[in-house]
Amino acid sequence: RERGRAVSAAAGALCRALPAHARPAPDTLRRARFDRPQASLDFWGLLYALLKQIHGGRWTESDAIDNQIRFVKSALWYHGYDRLELYQLPADGSAGSRELLLAFSWLLHRLGLLERLLARNRVKTGDETSVCTCDDDLPDIQMGATETAPEGGLEDRVDVRYLQWLNGRLRFQWRSLHAQHQEQCKLLHKIHLFTSGSHVDQVLGHLSVTETDIVRHPEKYKQLLQLLESETMQLEAFLEWKQLEPVYWQWMETVLDNMAEEGKMCKSKDTHVEKRRVPKLTSCCPWADNLTGQIDRLSRDLMTLQDQLHKLVAHRKAAWCEKVKAREKELQKEEFSATARKIQESVELKLLDLTRLCAPKKNKMHGLCRLVLRSKHPASKTGFGQCASKEPVSAVGATEVIRELRMREASLQRELEQLREECRHRLDAIAQGLDGVICISP
């Protein structure tokens, strides 16, 4: 009985931590454990609403069930869920509640589903912007070269003109989005500037868009208060869920045992065990020590090359400084200062990018930051911080972010030029094998 009560409490906390419009009844999880067909439609609707929110799409209850199922299957395949039994479920949603419970639990563990939803649905009282200086990483999906999605994919041959049209359309939408973002920044700056000195918190000093709207329309504070109370209840449920989360996963182990007993997971379970044993076997292979030694030698060689590179840069920098000083005395013109400043900025970006590649990885800036307008006095620098704190240590300056993004832009631009050059060589090699054909670039 105590175990059953703990499982019920964990399921209730989990359901309350989900968004209000996609909050299932705790009994839905229990029925899904026994693969009841009555819970299938509820689970399809739950996964559809949650995945729509994660991908930033619009969720409506009027969407047809076949469209919901198609979207859920595509989204799960995109995130790397490769259990084929789910993709073989009927398109009318008449069966498969246990498979859907398994996919839902996989999303909880693999994607941090609750954390993502809480961050996305957070009530924002301040003006925020997203900052990300992380390197782009491909999703960790282990798929074979010949493996394709269960419900088809792109055709083998695609018209190049269609791809060019898609590229042009994407460029147009990107420019429109960029123009709208610039207009939004201008309006935010006006609001922050005109409301300067109106906030009770002297660290902030100005009102946000939400606060300005409440000042203009005081009756809206009740709606904001209700949203904050709802978010508080959801956060309390999330804290309760984190305490009861081990109980839920123990309960899911019993679900997996039931599936194994029915013979529905024998093949996938054996494959999973084999994959988990591979690292233990390979770690004892005789070539592992040899590979470790090669890695150590390469590391030493890289350190030696890095020291030599630093010495060469210092030597060339000293030589160029002497040449610049001699040239500056000869010219003595206004254009020289501007040209030298541009060259210096370009060189600094390249050196900083090189230093970033050679230096050990550090924590990158990622997430939402609150926009705070600062005066141009030396005592307070322009910046935006994660929270309204009187300690400016946690603040992130806009200049620092711009500098980091310029370094990233320069690195990506060089990578793009390298890829273009490789494509040119490949096209030239292909064109040489076509006799009597003249290739004209578009």
Residue pairs with C-beta under 8 A, 6 or more apart in sequence:
3 247
6 244
6 247
7 247
7 248
7 251
8 26
9 240
9 244
9 247
10 241
10 244
10 245
10 247
10 248
10 251
11 26
11 29
11 30
11 248
12 26
13 237
13 238
13 240
13 241
13 244
14 26
14 29
14 114
14 241
14 248
15 23
15 24
15 25
15 26
15 29
16 23
16 233
16 234
16 237
16 240
17 114
17 118
17 234
17 237
17 238
17 241
18 24
18 46
18 50
18 114
18 117
19 49
19 50
19 53
19 117
19 121
19 234
20 230
21 49
21 59
22 45
22 46
22 49
22 50
22 53
22 59
24 42
24 43
24 46
25 42
28 39
28 42
28 43
28 46
29 101
31 38
31 39
31 97
32 39
32 43
32 97
32 98
32 100
32 101
33 98
33 101
33 251
33 254
33 255
33 258
34 98
35 95
35 96
35 97
35 98
36 97
37 94
37 95
37 97
38 97
39 97
39 100
40 93
40 94
40 95
40 96
40 97
40 100
41 65
41 93
43 97
43 100
43 101
43 104
44 65
44 68
44 69
44 72
44 93
44 100
45 68
46 104
47 72
47 76
47 100
47 103
47 104
47 107
48 59
48 63
48 68
48 69
48 71
48 72
49 59
50 107
50 113
50 117
51 71
51 72
51 75
51 76
52 58
52 59
52 71
53 59
53 117
53 120
53 121
54 75
54 111
54 113
54 116
54 117
54 120
55 75
65 92
65 93
66 91
66 92
68 93
69 89
69 91
69 93
70 91
70 151
73 86
73 87
73 150
73 151
74 149
74 151
76 86
76 103
76 107
77 87
77 149
77 150
79 107
79 110
79 111
79 139
80 110
80 139
80 140
80 141
80 142
81 103
81 106
81 107
82 141
82 143
83 99
83 102
83 103
83 268
84 150
85 96
85 99
85 264
85 268
86 96
86 99
86 100
86 102
86 103
87 150
87 151
88 150
89 95
89 96
89 99
89 100
90 96
98 255
98 259
101 255
102 252
102 255
102 256
102 259
105 249
105 252
107 113
108 114
114 238
114 241
118 234
118 235
118 238
119 368
121 231
122 231
123 224
123 227
123 228
123 231
124 210
125 208
125 210
125 211
125 224
126 204
126 208
126 210
126 370
126 371
126 388
127 188
127 191
127 192
127 208
127 209
127 370
127 371
128 368
128 369
128 370
128 371
129 368
129 369
129 371
129 384
130 367
130 368
130 369
131 365
131 366
131 367
131 368
131 369
131 396
131 401
132 364
132 365
132 366
132 367
133 364
133 365
133 366
133 401
133 404
133 405
133 408
134 364
134 366
135 364
164 442
188 209
188 371
189 373
191 206
191 207
191 208
191 209
191 212
192 206
192 207
192 371
192 373
193 206
193 373
195 206
195 207
195 212
196 205
196 206
196 373
197 205
197 206
198 206
198 207
199 205
199 206
199 207
199 211
201 388
203 372
203 388
203 389
203 390
204 372
204 388
205 372
205 373
206 372
206 373
207 215
210 224
213 220
214 220
214 221
214 224
241 248
256 265
259 265
260 266
260 269
282 288
306 358
309 358
313 351
324 340
328 336
328 340
349 406
349 407
349 410
350 410
352 403
352 407
353 407
353 410
353 411
356 407
365 396
365 401
365 404
367 386
368 386
369 384
369 385
369 386
369 396
370 384
370 385
370 386
370 387
370 388
371 384
372 383
372 384
372 385
372 388
372 395
373 382
374 380
374 381
374 382
374 383
376 382
380 392
381 392
381 397
382 397
382 398
382 399
383 392
383 395
383 396
383 397
383 398
384 395
384 396
384 398
385 392
385 394
385 395
385 396
386 394
386 395
386 396
387 394
389 395
427 439
431 437
431 439
